[in-house]
Amino acid sequence: MVNRKELNPEGSPQEAFGARLRRAREGRGWTQDELAERMGYSGRHISAVETGRKPPTRRFSAGADTMFGLEGSVDTFERQWREIRHGALLEGFPEYVGYEGRAAEIRLFDVGVIPGPLQTREYATAIEAGHVKRGTLTQDQANERVDFLIERQAALARRPLAPLLIAVLDESCIRRQIGGPDVMNAQLEHLVQFAEQPSTSLQITPFSMGERRPLNRLLHLLTLVDRSVLAYVESQTQGYLEREITAVLPLVRAYHQLQTDAPSQAESVAMINQVRKGTS
């Protein structure tokens, strides 16, 4: 194709929006002019959004959701537009959430903070309040993050066939006080209830694992319906979705080692209950 610009979805949230729009359009077999006619824009406007030369608007994003049947889901163009507008979410994270919503199996590991899919609203709100206090987020951005998380959780719960959700958490996740005793106690109770569900698994890696713990920062592994596996990792400022099997396979092996060495779910739930009672 002449003058086809290669897109870089990792360049910025706006470029990620444009690359996703192009994938969705081409997946339907539509030209830019054909999509433009359906949405009430010009082909030049569609081209400018796809290549990142023109930012999407809320109206444009909502129209794209209608065209591609995304209304009512967590992974909408309108949600991505809000991320561009507010900068509330880590770069790379909206793309991850899109895959998370379709995964057959989700494996989580984190240190110090309970992962989003397992958080209560109050716990998540307390975390974001810390960002507001430090001046790294506005209150509107903090609210946006919490709302986004709750929508993520609801989207997973609404699926006809729930994904297998496996969580292996460092002991620091259940001992670090977030939001005060009441919030933390409710969060720990929520973890116990999570472990009782038929399509979940929960293990806590104790501090005594020391250097034997093979992972030291957040890792999410997604197994898709076609059995391909994606890995999501984060730095302090950016999220990254890894697709290359040569990079993903070592992370999968490390996760398996972590599961093997960690206490059983029954032992892990007992540890959580001990922390709740203040007996350990």
Stockholm file with secondary structure:
# STOCKHOLM 1.0

chainA/1-280         MVNRKELNPEGSPQEAFGARLRRAREGRGWTQDELAERMGYSGRHISAVETGRKPPTRRFSAGADTMFGLEGSVDTFERQWREIRHGALLEGFPEYVGYEGRAAEIRLFDVGVIPGPLQTREYATAIEAGHVKRGTLTQDQANERVDFLIERQAALARRPLAPLLIAVLDESCIRRQIGGPDVMNAQLEHLVQFAEQPSTSLQITPFSMGERRPLNRLLHLLTLVDRSVLAYVESQTQGYLEREITAVLPLVRAYHQLQTDAPSQAESVAMINQVRKGTS
#=GR chainA/1-280 SS CTTCCCCCTTSCHHHHHHHHHHHHHHHTTCCHHHHHHHHTSCHHHHHHHHTTSSCCCHHHHHHHHHHTTCTTSSSCHHHHHHHHHHCCSCBTHHHHHHHHTTCSEEEEEESSSCCGGGCCHHHHHHHHHHHHHHTSSCHHHHHHHHHHHHHHHHHHHHSSSCCEEEEEEETHHHHSCCSCHHHHHHHHHHHHHHHTSTTEEEEEECGGGGGGCCCCSCEEEEECTTSCEEEEEECSSBEEEECCHHHHHHHHHHHHHHHHHSCCHHHHHHHHHHHHHTCC
#=GC SS_cons         CTTCCCCCTTSCHHHHHHHHHHHHHHHTTCCHHHHHHHHTSCHHHHHHHHTTSSCCCHHHHHHHHHHTTCTTSSSCHHHHHHHHHHCCSCBTHHHHHHHHTTCSEEEEEESSSCCGGGCCHHHHHHHHHHHHHHTSSCHHHHHHHHHHHHHHHHHHHHSSSCCEEEEEEETHHHHSCCSCHHHHHHHHHHHHHHHTSTTEEEEEECGGGGGGCCCCSCEEEEECTTSCEEEEEECSSBEEEECCHHHHHHHHHHHHHHHHHSCCHHHHHHHHHHHHHTCC
//
